[in-house]
Amino acid sequence: MSIPIQNIYYLLSYAWDKAEIILDLQLVGSEAGEHISNLLARMLLPEVRKLANLGLATAYLPQTRQLKGIKGKLLLNETFGLNQKAMVGQTICSVEKLSPDILPNQIIKTTLLQLKQTAELAVNFKKEVEWLLSVFTPVQVIAPALLTTEQLALPRHQSERYRFILQCCAFIRQNLLPTTEGLGFTSKSFLADKKQMASIFEAFVRNFYRREQKVFQVKSEKITWQGQGTNKEAQQFLPVMFTDISLNAPSRKIIIDTKYYKKALLPHYQQDKLHSKHLYQLFAYLQNTLLDNKEQTLEGMLLYPVVTQSLNLEYTLSNKKVRVCTINLNQPWAGIKQDLLQLLF
């Protein structure tokens, strides 16, 4: 599947709910798959610079120090050993000091170092990384690991400043590979990672509709089975259903299930057919969804990226409108935006 580099930017910025970022397309090229590391650097570095200018988050961290007198928590065993060496009046204490050497900053610094060592990174971005690393001098580097914001404990006023940066850092580290020489990193083609791209495509469409139209309320929604088990034990084994995207308006409700597949149709006895499991899943959502009022209509949509064939199929199943559509991600962004909005109206 081919997606121009600019459109990858738009997919990621909407998926990460950061669509207000302004992209200088000349910095990252225009061909599909060209300099992905530069694109990611272009998204990350301005945000880290803002963070550095405002000041890194800090926390009180314990430090062991030799002192005259007692301050903080007295470490008895260490102090006893010290006094046996004729250091009378000296103590070993654990004191807390305000420091930026906390896990979120360690993740950012480690990511910056990996970016700096990435073969494809442009010279101007490497210079920017070097400057930012000087700001992170008091912060330690950690072993590479994929961490998400859910694993981090930050005060609310700081978590908003860090949320996008940490998302971007996790994505960068997930998509860098060590070079064969072991001296640096190279960016992999993350478009080939179907699971990762499926998650990005879903979040992109959901956040696009949340930002770009005002008719529908947009969210992911839990759907409860409209039925009961014969007892509590049976009931607890029913799987939970969550929609990818639910669009709700007083007169219409649309449930969209996004599918990042190479083919929206499958061959069946020399004739192409829809993915039956995708249709069954959407139909289960529609059959178990409760509407807000009697006037509200319920619709369903399967949405695929275009690979070889564009689709705009419409059916009526159990008195509900069901559509199977594709969106061409290999076109100018203005066309993608127009096509996505036209799917709703």
Contacts in CASP RR format, 6 or more apart in sequence:
PFRMAT RR
TARGET T0000
AUTHOR 0000-0000-0000
METHOD contacts of the structure
MODEL  1
MSIPIQNIYYLLSYAWDKAEIILDLQLVGSEAGEHISNLLARMLLPEVRK
LANLGLATAYLPQTRQLKGIKGKLLLNETFGLNQKAMVGQTICSVEKLSP
DILPNQIIKTTLLQLKQTAELAVNFKKEVEWLLSVFTPVQVIAPALLTTE
QLALPRHQSERYRFILQCCAFIRQNLLPTTEGLGFTSKSFLADKKQMASI
FEAFVRNFYRREQKVFQVKSEKITWQGQGTNKEAQQFLPVMFTDISLNAP
SRKIIIDTKYYKKALLPHYQQDKLHSKHLYQLFAYLQNTLLDNKEQTLEG
MLLYPVVTQSLNLEYTLSNKKVRVCTINLNQPWAGIKQDLLQLLF
1 191 0 8 1.000
1 262 0 8 1.000
1 305 0 8 1.000
1 307 0 8 1.000
1 329 0 8 1.000
2 32 0 8 1.000
2 330 0 8 1.000
3 11 0 8 1.000
3 32 0 8 1.000
3 191 0 8 1.000
3 329 0 8 1.000
3 330 0 8 1.000
4 30 0 8 1.000
4 31 0 8 1.000
4 32 0 8 1.000
4 330 0 8 1.000
5 28 0 8 1.000
5 29 0 8 1.000
5 30 0 8 1.000
5 31 0 8 1.000
5 32 0 8 1.000
5 33 0 8 1.000
5 34 0 8 1.000
5 35 0 8 1.000
5 36 0 8 1.000
5 39 0 8 1.000
6 23 0 8 1.000
6 25 0 8 1.000
6 28 0 8 1.000
6 30 0 8 1.000
6 333 0 8 1.000
7 329 0 8 1.000
7 330 0 8 1.000
7 333 0 8 1.000
7 336 0 8 1.000
8 32 0 8 1.000
8 33 0 8 1.000
8 36 0 8 1.000
8 39 0 8 1.000
8 191 0 8 1.000
9 23 0 8 1.000
9 28 0 8 1.000
9 39 0 8 1.000
9 42 0 8 1.000
9 43 0 8 1.000
10 19 0 8 1.000
10 204 0 8 1.000
10 333 0 8 1.000
10 336 0 8 1.000
11 200 0 8 1.000
11 201 0 8 1.000
11 204 0 8 1.000
11 329 0 8 1.000
12 43 0 8 1.000
12 171 0 8 1.000
12 200 0 8 1.000
12 204 0 8 1.000
13 19 0 8 1.000
13 21 0 8 1.000
13 23 0 8 1.000
13 43 0 8 1.000
14 203 0 8 1.000
14 204 0 8 1.000
14 207 0 8 1.000
14 208 0 8 1.000
14 211 0 8 1.000
15 199 0 8 1.000
15 200 0 8 1.000
15 201 0 8 1.000
15 203 0 8 1.000
15 204 0 8 1.000
15 207 0 8 1.000
16 164 0 8 1.000
16 167 0 8 1.000
16 168 0 8 1.000
16 203 0 8 1.000
17 164 0 8 1.000
17 203 0 8 1.000
17 207 0 8 1.000
18 43 0 8 1.000
18 164 0 8 1.000
19 207 0 8 1.000
19 208 0 8 1.000
19 211 0 8 1.000
21 43 0 8 1.000
21 46 0 8 1.000
23 42 0 8 1.000
24 42 0 8 1.000
27 38 0 8 1.000
27 42 0 8 1.000
27 122 0 8 1.000
27 124 0 8 1.000
28 34 0 8 1.000
28 35 0 8 1.000
28 38 0 8 1.000
28 39 0 8 1.000
28 42 0 8 1.000
29 35 0 8 1.000
29 38 0 8 1.000
32 191 0 8 1.000
32 330 0 8 1.000
33 189 0 8 1.000
33 191 0 8 1.000
35 120 0 8 1.000
35 122 0 8 1.000
36 120 0 8 1.000
36 175 0 8 1.000
36 187 0 8 1.000
36 189 0 8 1.000
36 190 0 8 1.000
37 115 0 8 1.000
37 118 0 8 1.000
37 120 0 8 1.000
37 121 0 8 1.000
37 172 0 8 1.000
37 176 0 8 1.000
37 186 0 8 1.000
37 187 0 8 1.000
38 120 0 8 1.000
38 121 0 8 1.000
38 122 0 8 1.000
38 125 0 8 1.000
40 115 0 8 1.000
40 168 0 8 1.000
40 171 0 8 1.000
40 172 0 8 1.000
40 175 0 8 1.000
40 187 0 8 1.000
41 115 0 8 1.000
41 121 0 8 1.000
41 122 0 8 1.000
41 125 0 8 1.000
41 128 0 8 1.000
41 129 0 8 1.000
42 125 0 8 1.000
43 168 0 8 1.000
44 111 0 8 1.000
44 115 0 8 1.000
44 165 0 8 1.000
44 168 0 8 1.000
44 169 0 8 1.000
44 172 0 8 1.000
45 125 0 8 1.000
45 128 0 8 1.000
45 129 0 8 1.000
45 132 0 8 1.000
47 164 0 8 1.000
47 165 0 8 1.000
47 168 0 8 1.000
48 108 0 8 1.000
48 112 0 8 1.000
48 132 0 8 1.000
48 165 0 8 1.000
49 128 0 8 1.000
49 132 0 8 1.000
51 108 0 8 1.000
51 161 0 8 1.000
51 162 0 8 1.000
51 165 0 8 1.000
52 132 0 8 1.000
52 135 0 8 1.000
54 161 0 8 1.000
56 100 0 8 1.000
56 105 0 8 1.000
56 135 0 8 1.000
56 136 0 8 1.000
56 139 0 8 1.000
57 100 0 8 1.000
57 102 0 8 1.000
57 104 0 8 1.000
57 105 0 8 1.000
57 154 0 8 1.000
57 155 0 8 1.000
57 158 0 8 1.000
57 161 0 8 1.000
57 162 0 8 1.000
58 98 0 8 1.000
58 99 0 8 1.000
58 100 0 8 1.000
58 102 0 8 1.000
59 98 0 8 1.000
59 99 0 8 1.000
59 102 0 8 1.000
60 96 0 8 1.000
60 97 0 8 1.000
60 98 0 8 1.000
60 99 0 8 1.000
61 96 0 8 1.000
61 97 0 8 1.000
61 98 0 8 1.000
61 99 0 8 1.000
61 101 0 8 1.000
61 102 0 8 1.000
62 73 0 8 1.000
62 94 0 8 1.000
62 95 0 8 1.000
62 96 0 8 1.000
63 94 0 8 1.000
63 95 0 8 1.000
63 96 0 8 1.000
63 97 0 8 1.000
64 75 0 8 1.000
64 78 0 8 1.000
64 92 0 8 1.000
64 93 0 8 1.000
64 94 0 8 1.000
65 71 0 8 1.000
65 92 0 8 1.000
65 93 0 8 1.000
65 94 0 8 1.000
65 95 0 8 1.000
66 82 0 8 1.000
66 90 0 8 1.000
66 91 0 8 1.000
66 92 0 8 1.000
67 90 0 8 1.000
67 91 0 8 1.000
67 92 0 8 1.000
67 93 0 8 1.000
67 95 0 8 1.000
68 89 0 8 1.000
68 90 0 8 1.000
68 91 0 8 1.000
69 89 0 8 1.000
69 90 0 8 1.000
69 91 0 8 1.000
70 91 0 8 1.000
70 93 0 8 1.000
71 93 0 8 1.000
71 95 0 8 1.000
72 93 0 8 1.000
72 94 0 8 1.000
72 95 0 8 1.000
72 96 0 8 1.000
73 93 0 8 1.000
73 94 0 8 1.000
73 95 0 8 1.000
74 91 0 8 1.000
74 92 0 8 1.000
74 93 0 8 1.000
75 91 0 8 1.000
75 92 0 8 1.000
75 93 0 8 1.000
75 94 0 8 1.000
78 92 0 8 1.000
79 90 0 8 1.000
79 91 0 8 1.000
79 92 0 8 1.000
79 93 0 8 1.000
82 90 0 8 1.000
82 91 0 8 1.000
82 92 0 8 1.000
83 89 0 8 1.000
83 90 0 8 1.000
99 138 0 8 1.000
100 136 0 8 1.000
100 138 0 8 1.000
100 139 0 8 1.000
101 138 0 8 1.000
101 139 0 8 1.000
101 140 0 8 1.000
103 142 0 8 1.000
103 147 0 8 1.000
103 152 0 8 1.000
104 152 0 8 1.000
104 154 0 8 1.000
104 162 0 8 1.000
104 166 0 8 1.000
105 136 0 8 1.000
105 139 0 8 1.000
106 139 0 8 1.000
106 140 0 8 1.000
106 141 0 8 1.000
106 142 0 8 1.000
107 142 0 8 1.000
107 147 0 8 1.000
107 166 0 8 1.000
107 169 0 8 1.000
107 170 0 8 1.000
108 136 0 8 1.000
108 139 0 8 1.000
108 165 0 8 1.000
108 166 0 8 1.000
108 169 0 8 1.000
109 133 0 8 1.000
109 136 0 8 1.000
109 139 0 8 1.000
109 140 0 8 1.000
109 141 0 8 1.000
110 141 0 8 1.000
110 142 0 8 1.000
110 144 0 8 1.000
110 173 0 8 1.000
111 169 0 8 1.000
111 172 0 8 1.000
111 173 0 8 1.000
112 129 0 8 1.000
112 132 0 8 1.000
112 133 0 8 1.000
112 136 0 8 1.000
113 133 0 8 1.000
113 141 0 8 1.000
114 144 0 8 1.000
114 172 0 8 1.000
114 173 0 8 1.000
114 176 0 8 1.000
114 185 0 8 1.000
115 121 0 8 1.000
115 125 0 8 1.000
115 129 0 8 1.000
115 172 0 8 1.000
116 126 0 8 1.000
116 129 0 8 1.000
116 130 0 8 1.000
116 133 0 8 1.000
117 183 0 8 1.000
117 184 0 8 1.000
117 185 0 8 1.000
118 176 0 8 1.000
118 184 0 8 1.000
118 185 0 8 1.000
118 186 0 8 1.000
118 187 0 8 1.000
119 179 0 8 1.000
119 184 0 8 1.000
119 185 0 8 1.000
119 186 0 8 1.000
120 186 0 8 1.000
120 187 0 8 1.000
121 129 0 8 1.000
144 173 0 8 1.000
145 173 0 8 1.000
146 170 0 8 1.000
146 173 0 8 1.000
146 174 0 8 1.000
147 166 0 8 1.000
147 170 0 8 1.000
148 166 0 8 1.000
148 167 0 8 1.000
148 170 0 8 1.000
149 159 0 8 1.000
149 162 0 8 1.000
149 163 0 8 1.000
149 166 0 8 1.000
149 167 0 8 1.000
152 159 0 8 1.000
152 162 0 8 1.000
152 166 0 8 1.000
154 162 0 8 1.000
174 190 0 8 1.000
174 196 0 8 1.000
175 187 0 8 1.000
175 188 0 8 1.000
175 190 0 8 1.000
176 185 0 8 1.000
176 186 0 8 1.000
176 187 0 8 1.000
176 188 0 8 1.000
177 185 0 8 1.000
177 186 0 8 1.000
177 187 0 8 1.000
177 188 0 8 1.000
178 184 0 8 1.000
178 185 0 8 1.000
178 186 0 8 1.000
179 185 0 8 1.000
179 186 0 8 1.000
190 196 0 8 1.000
190 197 0 8 1.000
191 197 0 8 1.000
194 260 0 8 1.000
197 260 0 8 1.000
198 258 0 8 1.000
198 259 0 8 1.000
198 260 0 8 1.000
200 260 0 8 1.000
201 258 0 8 1.000
201 260 0 8 1.000
201 305 0 8 1.000
202 244 0 8 1.000
202 245 0 8 1.000
202 258 0 8 1.000
202 260 0 8 1.000
205 244 0 8 1.000
205 245 0 8 1.000
205 256 0 8 1.000
205 258 0 8 1.000
205 303 0 8 1.000
205 340 0 8 1.000
206 218 0 8 1.000
206 219 0 8 1.000
206 220 0 8 1.000
206 244 0 8 1.000
206 245 0 8 1.000
208 337 0 8 1.000
208 340 0 8 1.000
209 216 0 8 1.000
209 218 0 8 1.000
209 245 0 8 1.000
209 247 0 8 1.000
209 340 0 8 1.000
209 344 0 8 1.000
210 218 0 8 1.000
210 219 0 8 1.000
212 337 0 8 1.000
212 340 0 8 1.000
212 341 0 8 1.000
213 341 0 8 1.000
213 344 0 8 1.000
215 249 0 8 1.000
215 344 0 8 1.000
215 345 0 8 1.000
216 247 0 8 1.000
216 248 0 8 1.000
216 249 0 8 1.000
216 252 0 8 1.000
216 254 0 8 1.000
216 344 0 8 1.000
217 247 0 8 1.000
217 248 0 8 1.000
217 249 0 8 1.000
218 245 0 8 1.000
218 246 0 8 1.000
218 247 0 8 1.000
218 248 0 8 1.000
219 245 0 8 1.000
219 246 0 8 1.000
219 248 0 8 1.000
220 242 0 8 1.000
220 243 0 8 1.000
220 244 0 8 1.000
220 245 0 8 1.000
220 246 0 8 1.000
221 242 0 8 1.000
221 243 0 8 1.000
221 246 0 8 1.000
221 255 0 8 1.000
222 240 0 8 1.000
222 241 0 8 1.000
222 242 0 8 1.000
223 241 0 8 1.000
223 242 0 8 1.000
223 243 0 8 1.000
223 285 0 8 1.000
223 288 0 8 1.000
223 289 0 8 1.000
224 241 0 8 1.000
224 288 0 8 1.000
225 238 0 8 1.000
225 241 0 8 1.000
225 288 0 8 1.000
226 287 0 8 1.000
226 288 0 8 1.000
226 290 0 8 1.000
228 235 0 8 1.000
229 235 0 8 1.000
229 238 0 8 1.000
241 284 0 8 1.000
241 285 0 8 1.000
241 288 0 8 1.000
243 255 0 8 1.000
243 256 0 8 1.000
243 257 0 8 1.000
243 285 0 8 1.000
244 256 0 8 1.000
244 257 0 8 1.000
244 258 0 8 1.000
245 255 0 8 1.000
245 256 0 8 1.000
245 257 0 8 1.000
245 258 0 8 1.000
246 253 0 8 1.000
246 254 0 8 1.000
246 255 0 8 1.000
246 256 0 8 1.000
247 253 0 8 1.000
247 254 0 8 1.000
247 255 0 8 1.000
247 256 0 8 1.000
247 344 0 8 1.000
248 292 0 8 1.000
249 296 0 8 1.000
250 292 0 8 1.000
250 293 0 8 1.000
250 295 0 8 1.000
250 296 0 8 1.000
251 295 0 8 1.000
251 296 0 8 1.000
251 297 0 8 1.000
252 296 0 8 1.000
252 297 0 8 1.000
252 299 0 8 1.000
253 289 0 8 1.000
253 291 0 8 1.000
253 292 0 8 1.000
253 296 0 8 1.000
253 297 0 8 1.000
253 298 0 8 1.000
253 299 0 8 1.000
254 299 0 8 1.000
254 300 0 8 1.000
254 301 0 8 1.000
254 344 0 8 1.000
255 282 0 8 1.000
255 285 0 8 1.000
255 286 0 8 1.000
255 289 0 8 1.000
255 298 0 8 1.000
255 299 0 8 1.000
255 300 0 8 1.000
255 301 0 8 1.000
256 300 0 8 1.000
256 301 0 8 1.000
256 302 0 8 1.000
256 303 0 8 1.000
257 278 0 8 1.000
257 281 0 8 1.000
257 282 0 8 1.000
257 285 0 8 1.000
257 300 0 8 1.000
257 301 0 8 1.000
257 302 0 8 1.000
257 303 0 8 1.000
258 303 0 8 1.000
258 304 0 8 1.000
259 275 0 8 1.000
259 278 0 8 1.000
259 302 0 8 1.000
259 303 0 8 1.000
259 304 0 8 1.000
260 304 0 8 1.000
260 305 0 8 1.000
261 275 0 8 1.000
261 304 0 8 1.000
262 307 0 8 1.000
263 307 0 8 1.000
263 308 0 8 1.000
264 274 0 8 1.000
264 275 0 8 1.000
264 302 0 8 1.000
264 304 0 8 1.000
264 307 0 8 1.000
264 309 0 8 1.000
264 311 0 8 1.000
264 324 0 8 1.000
264 326 0 8 1.000
265 272 0 8 1.000
265 273 0 8 1.000
265 274 0 8 1.000
265 275 0 8 1.000
265 309 0 8 1.000
265 311 0 8 1.000
266 272 0 8 1.000
266 273 0 8 1.000
266 274 0 8 1.000
266 275 0 8 1.000
267 273 0 8 1.000
274 302 0 8 1.000
274 313 0 8 1.000
274 324 0 8 1.000
275 302 0 8 1.000
278 302 0 8 1.000
279 302 0 8 1.000
279 322 0 8 1.000
279 324 0 8 1.000
282 300 0 8 1.000
282 301 0 8 1.000
282 302 0 8 1.000
282 322 0 8 1.000
283 317 0 8 1.000
283 318 0 8 1.000
283 322 0 8 1.000
285 300 0 8 1.000
286 298 0 8 1.000
286 300 0 8 1.000
286 317 0 8 1.000
286 318 0 8 1.000
286 320 0 8 1.000
286 322 0 8 1.000
287 318 0 8 1.000
289 298 0 8 1.000
291 298 0 8 1.000
297 321 0 8 1.000
298 320 0 8 1.000
299 320 0 8 1.000
299 321 0 8 1.000
299 322 0 8 1.000
299 323 0 8 1.000
300 320 0 8 1.000
300 321 0 8 1.000
300 322 0 8 1.000
300 323 0 8 1.000
301 322 0 8 1.000
301 323 0 8 1.000
301 324 0 8 1.000
301 325 0 8 1.000
301 343 0 8 1.000
302 322 0 8 1.000
302 323 0 8 1.000
302 324 0 8 1.000
302 325 0 8 1.000
303 325 0 8 1.000
303 326 0 8 1.000
303 327 0 8 1.000
303 343 0 8 1.000
304 311 0 8 1.000
304 324 0 8 1.000
304 325 0 8 1.000
304 326 0 8 1.000
304 327 0 8 1.000
305 326 0 8 1.000
305 327 0 8 1.000
305 328 0 8 1.000
305 329 0 8 1.000
306 326 0 8 1.000
306 327 0 8 1.000
306 328 0 8 1.000
306 329 0 8 1.000
306 330 0 8 1.000
309 326 0 8 1.000
310 326 0 8 1.000
310 328 0 8 1.000
311 324 0 8 1.000
311 325 0 8 1.000
311 326 0 8 1.000
312 323 0 8 1.000
312 324 0 8 1.000
312 325 0 8 1.000
312 326 0 8 1.000
313 323 0 8 1.000
313 324 0 8 1.000
313 325 0 8 1.000
314 321 0 8 1.000
314 322 0 8 1.000
314 323 0 8 1.000
315 321 0 8 1.000
315 322 0 8 1.000
315 323 0 8 1.000
315 324 0 8 1.000
316 322 0 8 1.000
323 343 0 8 1.000
325 343 0 8 1.000
327 336 0 8 1.000
327 339 0 8 1.000
327 340 0 8 1.000
327 343 0 8 1.000
328 336 0 8 1.000
328 339 0 8 1.000
329 336 0 8 1.000
END
